[in-house]
Each structure stands twice: as C-alpha cells, then as structure tokens.
C-alpha cells in the first residue's frame, strides 16, 4: 500500500520545515513510511 496523497503532502510539509529551520544534511525515515507502505491511521 502506498502513502495516500494527504499523508504524503503532510510528510513533505514536515520535511520542508525541518530543512528550512535546521538545515540538516540528511533526514532519515523509518518504518512503513520509509518503505512506502504506510496504512491508514
């Protein structure tokens, strides 16, 4: 199962805020979102 559009947009918003505020070299995702298999909930 893939991340639905609203979850993907929400995740992208979080990543954008992290990049703007903290200027990280990398951001690591883990779990089902990292594998593109996040379910509802």
ZAPA-52371 format. One line per 2 residues: for each residue x negated, y negated, z of C-alpha. Coordinates in Angstrom, 3 decimals. Layout:
N
X/Y/Z ~ ...
REM end
This chain:
41
0.000/0.000/0.000 ~ -1.304/-3.458/-0.834
-1.075/-6.642/1.223 ~ 2.139/-8.480/0.384
1.824/-11.961/-1.083 ~ 2.731/-13.876/2.074
0.225/-11.870/4.160 ~ -2.435/-12.381/1.515
-1.761/-16.141/1.448 ~ -1.830/-16.270/5.243
-5.137/-14.393/5.343 ~ -6.588/-16.701/2.690
-5.493/-19.739/4.713 ~ -7.269/-18.373/7.785
-10.431/-17.711/5.775 ~ -10.320/-21.223/4.290
-10.006/-22.799/7.752 ~ -12.914/-20.732/9.072
-15.101/-21.747/6.134 ~ -14.241/-25.457/6.444
-14.683/-25.583/10.200 ~ -17.559/-23.208/10.874
-19.406/-22.796/7.551 ~ -20.088/-19.081/8.088
-22.458/-17.184/5.817 ~ -20.108/-14.197/5.832
-16.694/-13.202/7.094 ~ -16.111/-9.524/7.762
-12.661/-7.980/7.594 ~ -11.961/-4.625/9.161
-9.097/-2.212/9.438 ~ -6.241/-1.843/6.995
-6.538/-5.412/5.654 ~ -10.150/-4.809/4.665
-9.113/-1.713/2.743 ~ -6.140/-3.429/1.112
-3.749/-1.007/2.791 ~ -2.027/-3.193/5.364
1.548/-2.277/6.096 ~ 4.418/-4.348/7.424
4.193/-5.529/10.983
REM end
